[in-house]
């Protein structure tokens, strides 16, 4: 990516990822990696002269690839965290639904069993009454 950007094959490089907010919420983010756009700060900017060692150009040459790599790694981690959060919510929902199904089918089974027992008792009592009389 960086070499393609330097060579002019691409004019901008973006990364798209799911930003993890919480287990139930992810937000799709699009972040421009190249050219680097400094993040805005609430702090007032100072215009002081600094002496760079090595030179500014050398620092940028070394730091920009690390920055891009770090942002790609961050995007991957955010997306993975979002995936696991969504998976956790899905499993929680599935567990809850399974519990409700178990309750419903247990109640249905018990009613059917009770009806069968009642029917058998009525047949036995009916048979005994028929023998009496």
N, C-alpha and C positions, 0 to 999 in steps of 0.2 A: 504494500500500500504506500509506504513512504517513498519507495523508489519510483513508483508510478506517479506520485504527486510531484516529486522533484523533477521527473522527466517531462512533466506537463501532460501526461496521458489522462489525468483526471484533474479537475480544478478544485474539488472538495471531496472530503471523505467523511461519512457519517457512520455512526453505530446506532442500531435500533435494538432496544431490549425492554424487558418487563421490569419495571422498578418495583421491588417488594415493599409494600406498605405495612401489611399485616397478613395473617393467615388467609383472610378472605378477600383481600384487595391487592391488585397489581395495577400499575399504571404504565402504559406503553410510553416509552421515552425515546426521543430522537435527539442525539447529541452530535454536534459537528466536532470531528477530531482534527481535521486539517482543512484549511489553515487554522492554527490554534487561536481561539477567541478567549481572551482572559475573562475569568468570571468576575462579575461585579461584586464589589465589597461595600459594606455600609460605612467602613472606616474612611476618613478623608485621606486622599492620596498626597504623598509627600514627593516633592520633586528634588530629591537629593542626588548628587553625583556619586556614583559608586565606582570603585576600582575593581574590575573583574579579573580573576586569576584562575584559570586561563581566560582567554578573551571571551567576550559575549558570544561571538560566533561559535567558538569551540564548545562553550557551555550548551548552547542551543542544539548544536549538532549531537551532543551526547544525551541531553535531557529529553528532547522531543520524541525520539523513539521509545524511551522509557515511559513517557507520558502516554503515548498511544497504546503501548502494550498494557500499561496499568488500566487505562480506560476500557480496553477490550476485556481484560480480566474481570474488572468490576461489573461490566455488563453481563458477562457470563455468570458470575456469582449471583447477581441480582435475579437473573432469569431462573437459575437453578433454585434459589430460595423461593421464588414465586411458584415454581412447579411443585416443590415439596409442600408449600402452604396449601395450594389448590388440592393436591393429593390428600393431604391431611383432612381438609374440609369434606372432600368427597367420601373418604372412609368414615368420617364421623356421621355423615348423613346416611350412608349405607348401613352403619351399625344401628342407628336410630330406627330406620325403616325396617330392618330385620327384626328388631325387638317388637315393633308394633305388629308386624306380620305374625310373629310367634304368639303374641297375646290374642290376636284375632282368630288364628287357626286353633289355638288351644281352647278358646271359648266355643268355637264352632264344633270342635271334636267332642267336647264335654256335653254340649246340648244334644248332639246326635246320639251319643252313648246313653245319656239319660232317657232320651225318647225310646231307644231300643229296649232298655231295661223296663221302662213303664209298659211298653207294648207286650213284652214277655209276661210281666206280672198280670196284666189284664187278661191275656190268653189263659194263663194258669188258673186265675180266679174264675174266669168264664167256664173253663173246662170242669172245675170242681163244682160249680153251681149246676152245670148240666148233669153231672153224675148224681147229684142230690135229688134232682127232681123232675 
